[in-house]
Amino acid sequence: MWFMKITRWIYWKQIFQSKFQASCLKAKLEDNWHNGYEIPPWVEIRQLAEEKYVVRYTFDE
């Protein structure tokens, strides 16, 4: 049986005023899994209207 796996995203609760601020959080999230035993998450920076950014990452059970 063929089925499609849905990617689950978790959004960080803070909205950033610059892409630099969002990229700092992205690096921190990716670095936490660097030496861990779990599969690292996909981390994305999404642009909202008018130069505001939000960070989201995957959640795999």
N, C-alpha and C positions, 0 to 999 in steps of 0.2 A: 504494500500500500504506500502510495506516494503522498507526502504531506509537506507543507512548508513551515519551517521554523520561524517564528516571529521574534525579531530582535527587540528586547526590552531595554528601554532607555531610562536612566535616572538623571534628572536635571538638578544641577547645583542650585541652591536656593537664592543665590546672590546674582544680581545683574551687574555687569561690569561696564564702566564708562569707556574703556579702551581695550583694544585687542591685546595689547601688551599685558594688561592685568589678567585677562582670561588665559593667555598663553602661559603665564607663570603658574596658575593653578593647574593647567593641563600637564605641565612638566612635573609638578609635584604629585599629581595622581598617578602618572605613568611611572615615576621613580619609586613609589611605594611598592609596586609589584616587581620591580627590577630584580631583586634578590629573593623574592618569595617563591612559594611552591605552586601558587595558583597561576592560571592563565591570565595574563594581563588584560585589562579591559580596553575596548576601543574608546578613545576620548576624542570628542569633537568640539569645536567652537562654532556656535551658530550665531549669525548676526541678526539682531532684531531691528526694528525700525529706528532710524535716526542715530546711528553710531553707538548702539548698545549691543552688548554681547552676553551670551549665556554659554555655560559649559555643560555638556552632557556626556555620560559614559554608559557603557553596556553593563547589563546585569545577567550573568549566566548562573543558573542553579546547579 
